[in-house]
């Protein structure tokens, strides 16, 4: 199911990077429970809830694990949140995850 959505997950599973003793997939300690919950919801249902509040963290995961549609959804949510007081952090995030539309929105705001 999700292996079709993410080539990174597919590789991790097919190359047996699962911890065989516990049958766990290690996503890293830096991913919060709320992000994991949304990722699992997205993988199994294709839907998200309250993404606006955590879009800045979910987009990093979406980029890292190559979920292009999830990344697009997060980017759209973040574009709506760009303000003068967060423009620098939004730009840094856009560069980190190669979010071209978010980067453009920050530049447009700076031009205004």
N, C-alpha and C positions, 0 to 999 in steps of 0.2 A: 504494500500500500504506500507507505511513505518513501520507500526506496525509489519509487518512480518520481517523486517530487524532489528528492535531494540526492544527487550523485555522491555526495560526501557520506551520507548515511548508508547508502547502498554499498559503498566500498568498505565502510567500517563493519557492516554486518557480514558481507560476503568474504571478507578477509579475516574473519574471526577476531576482531579486536574487542569482542565482548569478554568480560571477565567470566571464564567458564565455571568457576566455583560458585558464583553468585548469579550468573545470567544477567549482569548489569551492563549497561552502556554508559560509560563515563563521559559526561558532557563537560566536565570541569567544575571546580568549586565556585567559580565566579558567577555562575548562572543562578539567579535567585529562584525560589520556589514559584513565585508568581509568573516568571518568564517561562519556566518549565511547564507550568499548568497551561499557559496559552499556547505553547508550542505543541503540546500533546493534543489540546483541543483542535488546533489547526490541522495537525496530521490526521486525526481521526474523523473530523467533521468538515474541514475546510472553512470553518468559521472562527471568529474571534469575539471576545467580549471585552469591553472597556480598554481597548488597545491604546487609546489616547494617552492614558496615564503611564504606560510602560513602553510605548513605541520606541523610545530612544534606546532601550535595552534589548527589545525584541529584534530590532533591525540589525543589531550587531550579531546576534545569533543567526538570523536569517541570512546574513552575508557570509558568515563563517561556514555555515552548513549548506549553503547554496540552495535556499528556498526562494527563488526569484519572485513568485507571486506574493509571498509573505513579506518580502522586502519591499515590494511595490506598495502594499497596503500600509505598511509602517511609514514609508516615505511620504505618502499622501497625508497621513495623520500628522506627521511632523511639519509638513509644509504649512498646515493650518495654524501651527503653534509658533511660527517664527515671529519674533518681536525684536525691537532694538536691544532690549536687555538680555536676550539670549542668542543674539545673532552670531557671536563669536563661537560659542559652544556648539551651536547648530552647524556652523561652517566646519568646525573641526570634526564633528560627527560625519558630516557629508563626505569629507575627504577620507576619513577612516573606512567608510563602507562603500565608497564610490557611488554616492547617491547624487547623480547629476541634476535632477530636478530640484532637490533640496538646496544644493549649492547655488543654482540659478535663482531660487526664491530669496536666498540670503543676499545675493548680489543686487537683486531688484530692490530689496528693502534698503540696502545701503545707498543706492542711487536716489531713492526718494528723500 
